[in-house]
Amino acid sequence: MRVLLINPPFQRLKKVSSIYFPLSCGYLAGVLEQAGHEVRIYNAEVPARNEEIGHETYDNLLHGHQLWLNALRPQVDEHNHVVWAEFMQTLREFNPDMIGFTVKSPKWPAAIKAAEMWKREHPETIVVMGGPHITVLPEEVMGYPTVDFCVREEGEYTLLELVEALEGKGKPFAAIEGLSWRQTDGAVVHNVARAKIPNLDVLPFPAKHLSLYLDRYDPAHLGVMVTLRGCPFYCGFCEQHKTWGRSVRFHSVDYTVREIKHIIQTFGTREISFWDDSFTVNRKRTLDLCKRILDDKLNISWSCTTRVDLLDEEQVMWMKKSGCSGVDIGVETGSARMMKLIDKATTPERVAEASQLMTKYKLNWSAFFMMGFPEETEEDIEATKRFMQEIKPNHIIMSIFTPYPGTPQHEVAKRLNLLPAKIDWSRFSHQSPENHFVQNISRERFSEIVTDMMAFVDDINNGWQLKVQRVLNDWRFWARHPLLLTQKTVHSIRGRGLGLGTIRPLG
């Protein structure tokens, strides 16, 4: 069976940069390849080298959002849009027996449009949906006749068993844990959930080499990794626990180091991005990994995402020594009241302490903020603005709150009657300028506040003091890693100069 795993377009349809390797597709493909199946990965977010593409900033957010809505209109088909034309041509060339989509809520409209376009031409193709949106809303998704199966939660072995069942071997559909399917009479069945994989080291490395259009990536774009699954925290706006659970499972340090070496040898990059929800959640493991990076002389530059309450001075010291070039931290708000309401489980004071610690070790860090929570007030938003100036991160990334399904804040928004009777998923993302899920601020006033906040954030990010600090920190890092600097320079000359803007990108 020929299987094509697809990361559907979102940012690309807005003509905005969003180049990264879809790790979920990589893990799925790795397991299928290991079992002897023919599989490829199509990342529809990665533009062609000559394709017009820009950066995500608030100035182009309005225009980009309209481009996205236009691309989804029924009258826009594979014949008159560069992305849809590429999608259809790619599938015609590969000729898959099965197409599988990994889907977060904002990408659902593009995923179902793409599936329907292909099914009109090839109705025999099996369509499988997976990812956070599908895990939370399998009944809604299976209501689309185009969708044949849903793979819920952790999907590697559910998908493998489904492929084997379709080939006439292995388990029947009814016995495949984590699968939603349709009986011959049309009735939808949701099988019991699959237990989480206890030992992540049994998984093969993400199969990045199976990517179509691999030449479109710069090597650094292929340096993404995850070293754990699950998060013990329960932030009210995050849906990740629905897929991975709250119990944290880790790849071993040995596995992680082997994967880093594999990336260096296979893709020629030493720029590694750890995409774990909370990279430093296990203190000892973090220290062990940092020391192994040094002991094995990996000579890498790496970044990670974590929480302020999962950092201490010893960790930051070793992170810096081992090549950490940046840390992304979800701060979300400068209001202590809002931190409690969204279950952030930290305080502004703790954020300030972490900021001082990273400044001490000259470690660049980015702060993620959101605005527009259901119970937020203008006073809370003003507190956030003041806090941004107080903690002085090297970069600020601002989002507009969206109550994604399966999150506690979704239920809050529902309780406060802030959700429409039927959600239009094409307008449902933290990058939508139409977002308004605030009880105490009118839509018109909130739009004014958003515009003001984005201009405020742009001024901070472009201020000379922060620019100087970023340059100095970068200079100190690259001075210690001259070989990495050479590699980065070569990649930059060859590449497209793509970067991130004001709005938080989708992961």
N, C-alpha and C positions, 0 to 999 in steps of 0.2 A: 504494500500500500504506500502510495506517495502522499506524504503529509507536508503541508506548508503552514508554518506557524507565523502569524501576522500581528505586528504591532500597528494598529490603525492610526491614520493621521489625525492630528489635532492642531498643533502649532504650525505645521507645514501648510495647512489650509488657510492659516492666517498670514502666511508669508513671513514667519518668524522662526528663528533658529531654535532647534531642540534636538541636537545630535547627541545621542547616547545609545549604547547597546542595550536592548531590552533583556535584562537578565532572566526574567520569568520565562521568556521564549527559549533562552539559552539552556536553562536547566531542563525544561521539557524536551528540547531537542537532544540534549546529551543522553537522557535516559532512553529515548527512542533509538538513537544511533547505537547505543551500547547493546540494545536488544536486537540489532540487525535490521532495523527499518530504514527506509529511504526518507529523509526529512531535510527540509531547508527552512531558513528563517527569512522573512521579508519584513524589514522595518520601513514602513511607509512614511515615517517621519523624516527620514534622511533625504535631503534634496539632491538632485543631480548637481554636478560641479558648476554648471553654467546657469543654474536656476536662480532667479532673483529671490533673495532672502534677506531679512534684516534682524534687528535685535528687538527684544521685548521691552518696551518702555511704555510709560503711561501715554505719551503723546501718540503712539501708534496703536494703542490698545483699542480705541473706539473703531478705528478703521479696520484693524485686524479682526475684531469681533464680527463686523459686518461681512467681511470676506468669508469667514467661517459659516455664517448663516446662509450666505449666498451659495456656497459650495454644497450645502445640504439640500437645497431646493430640488424637488422632484424633477424639474425640467433641466437641471444640470446633470448631464450624464457622462459616460466614458468618452464621448466623442469631442467634447468641447472644454475639458478641464485637464490641465497638465497632470494633476495627481491621480484623478480617476482614470485617465488614459493610460498612465504608467501602471496602475493597479491591474487593469484588464490585460494589458500586454504581458505583464509579468506572470500572471496566472495562466495565460494562454501558452506561454513558453514552457512553464514548469508542468502544466497539465496535472494538477493534484487530484487525488481521489478524496482527500479530506483537507479542509481549511479550518484552522483553529485560531481564534482571536483572543488576545489578552486584553481585558477591558476594565478601565476605571470609568466612573460615571461620566465625566466630560467626553470620553471617547466613544460612548455607546452609540450616539447618532451616526457617527462615521462608520463604526463597525457594522451596524445593521444595514446601512445604505450599501456598503461595499458587498456584503453577503448577498443582498437582494439583487444587485447588479449582476453578480457572477451567476447566481442561481437562475436568472432569466435565460442566460446563455447555456448553462450547464446544470440542469435541475438534478442530475444524478449525484453531484458532489455532496459529500457529507459536510455539514457545517456544525462546528463545535464552538461554544463560547465559554470562556473562563476568566478569572480575575475577580477583584473586589466587588464590582457592580453585580456580576453574575452570582457571586456567593450570597449576597444580601437579598437579591430580587430574582431568584430562579423561576418563580411562578410567572412573573411578569415577562421575563425573557422567553420562556417556553411558550408564551402566548403568541409569539411570532412564528408562523408556519415555516419560515425560512430556516429557523434554528432547529436542528435535529437533536442535539445533546448539549447539556451544560455540565461542565466540570467545576465542582465547588471546592473552595478552600485550597489546601495544598494539593496540586494537581498532577505531579509527575507520574505516580503509579496508577492513578485513576485513568489518565489518558492512555498509558501503556496498555492497561487491561482492556480499555475500550477498543483500541486499534486491533488487539488480538482477537477480541470478540467479533469485530466486523470481518476479520479474516477467516472466521469460522473455527477458531480455536480458543482455548481458555474458557473463562467464565461467561455465563449468560449475562445480559444487561442487568437483570434483577439482582445479581450477586456482586456487582461492582460498587464498592463503597465510594461515596462522594459524587455519584452520577445522578443527573436528572435526565429522564428520557420519556419518550412518548410510545404508548402501547399501540397496537394495530387499530384499536377502537378510538384512538385519539386521546385517551386519558393520559394525563401527565403523572409520572411517578418520580418522587424524590427519594432515592435510596438513603440509607443511614450514612452519616458522616464518616469519613475515613480518619482513623487515628493519625496523629502527627508523626512524622518521621523522627524517631528518637535519636538516631545517630546520623547527623548530616554528612559525615565523612563517607557514607556509602554512595553518595551522589557523585557522578562524574562532574568535572569542571563544566561550566556553561559552554556550550558548543558554538563559540563565536565564529569558528572557521566555517560553519555551515550557513553563514549569512550571504544572501544574495546582495550584489552591489557592495561587496566588502571594500572595494577600492574607494568608495565615497567617504569612508571614515578616515580621519587622521588617527595615527596610532594611540594618542592620548584618549580618544573616545572609546577605545577598547580596553582601557585600564580600569573599568568599573568592576567592583567586587562586592559581595556580601559575605560576612563571616559569621552571621548568626540569624536566627529567625525568632520572632516573638518579642514582645515588649511588656515588662511588668507594670508599666504605667497605663493610665486610662484617660488620657486627654480627651476632652469632650468633643473635639472636632475631628478626631482621627479614626479611620475605619480599619486600620491595619490589623487590629486584634481579631477581626472577623476572619481574616485569611490565615494568619500565623499563630494566633492564640497569645495568651499572656505569659505562658511559661517559656522562658528563653532557652533555646537550644543553640549550641555553638559548633562551628567547624573547629577542629583542633588547631593549635598553633602550627603543628607540622603540616597539616593539610593547607592552611592559609599560606605558609611560606612556599610550599610546592606550587600553589596556584600563582603566586606572584612570579616565581621563576618561570613558570609556563607562559605567562603573559609577556615577560621580558623576551624570552627566547622566540615566541611565536609571532608576536606583533611588534616587537622592537620598541616598546615604550617602557619607561621607568616612572611614568606619572600614573599613580594609582589612586583611585577614588573609592573609599569604603562607603557603601551606601546603606549600612546598617541603620536602623532607627535610632539606636543608642549604642554607638560603638564601644564606649567605655563602661558599659553596664557591669562588667566583671572586672574589677580593678586588677587583680592578680594576672588575669589573662592579658589585659592591656599591657601591663609591664613586661610580661613574658614575651609578647609579640614584638614590642619595641626593641627589647634586648636581642631577640633572634634576628631582627632586621639588621642590627649592627653587627652581631657576631658572624652572620653569613655574608656580610659586606654586599648587601643587595643594592646599595646606592640608589635608593628610590626617593622621589618626592611623593608625598601622600597627603590626602585630606580625608576628613570624616565628618559625620554628623553625630551630635550627642546632646546631652542636657547639662546645664550648669551644676546641678547637684550630683553629677557623676564625674566631676573633675576635682583634683587636688593638686598641690604643688609638685609632688613627686611624679605624678602622671604627666603633667604638662612638661616638666623638665625632660623626661624620657621621650615623650612624643616629639619634642623639638629636636632632641639629639638624634633621633632615628629618621628624621627627614620630613616631619609633619610641616606642611606649608600652609595649612588652613583648616579651620574648624567652623562648621555650620551649626548654629545653635538656635533652636526654636524658643524665642522669648515670648512671642505672641502679643503681650500687652505690658504696659508700664503701670497698670492699675492693680493694686493688691486685691481689691474687691473682685475684679474680673478674673484674676488668676484662680481665685477660689471657685468662682461660678463655672469656669470651664475645666475645672479639675486638673489644673496644670501641676499641682503638687509641689510648687516652689514659691519663692517670694522675690520681690524686686531687690531686696537686700542681698539675697544669694546670687542673683544675676550680677549685681554690682561687684561682689567679691570675685566672681569668676572673670569678669572683665578686667579687673586690676591684675589678676594672676596672668592672664594672657598678654596684657600689656607689659608686664614685668619680663616675660620671656620672649617678647617681640614676636608673638605668634599672631598672624593675621586671622581674624575671625569675622564671620558674617552673622548678623542677627536677623532672624525671620520674625516678622510681625504680621498680625491680622487686625482688621477692623471690621465692625459691623456685626458683632455677636448679638443674639436676640435681646439680651438684657443690658446691653452696653448703653451708656449715656454719652453726651458730648463731653462731660467732665472726665469720664474715663478715657476718651480719645485724647483730650488735652493732656492728661497725665502720661499717656503713651508718648506724645510728642516731647514732653519735657524729659522723659526717661531716655529717649533716644539720644538727646544731647548730653545727658549725664554719663551714660555708659560708654559712649564713643566707640562703637564697633567700627571695624575697617570698611564695612559695607552693610547696607540695610536692604532687605528684600521684603516688599510689602505685598500682602494679599488682601482680598476682599472675602470675608467669611462666606462660606457656602455650607449649608447643613446636609452633608452627604448622607445617604441612607446607611443605616447601621451604626450611626454615631449617637452618643448621648445628646449632643446639641441638636441633632435632627428631631429627637423627641421633644426637646424644649421648644423648638420652633413650631412643631406641630401643636403642642399644648397651648401655645400663645396665638394660634391661628395665623401664623406667618407664612404658611406654605399654601400654594395654590392647590385646588382640588385635584388637578392632574398636572404633574410636573413635566415641563418641557425640558428634556435633558440637554438640548442644544444650547440652552441659555443657563445651564447649571454648572458653573465652574468658578473657582476662586480667581479667575482672570476675566470674569464677565462684568462689564461696567453697568449692567442692568441689575446686579445683585442688590436686594434690599430685604433683609431679614431682621430688621431692628424694630423692636416694639415702641421705643420712646423717641424716635427720630423720624420725621416724615421722609418720604421718598425724595422730595425736592431738596430738602435740607441735607439729607445724607449724600446726595449727588454732589452738592457743593463742598461738603466736608471731605469726600473722597478726592475731588480735584485738588483741594487745598493740601491734603496730606501727601498726595503723590508729588506735588511740586516741592513741598517741604523736604521729602525724602530725597528727591533729585538734588536739591541744594546741598544737603548734607553729604551725599555720595560724591558730589562734584566739588566740594569745598577744598581749598588748597591745603588745609592742614591734614585732612584725611589722605589726600593724594600723596603728599610728601611722606606721610607715615607708611602708606602702602609701598611706595617706592623704596624707602629705606629698609623696611622689613624684607621686601623681595631681594634687594641688593645683598643684604646680609645672608639670606638663604642661598642665593645662587653663588655667592662668593665661596661658600662652603661646599658647593656641589658644581664645580665647573663643567664636568662631563654632562650633567643634566641640562645645564644652561645651553651647551652646544646643541644637544639633541632638541631642546625646546625651540631654539632659534631656527633650526632646519625645518621642524614641523610647522612653525608659524609661517615661514616663507612659502612652503608647499601648500599650506592650508588656506582656509577661507576667512580666518580672523574672527570666528564666531565667538560670542560671549553671552552672558546673562545680563538682563536688565533689571528693572525695578520690580517687576511682578514675579512672584514665586513660580518657578517652572513646575510642570507636572513631572512626577517621578515615575 
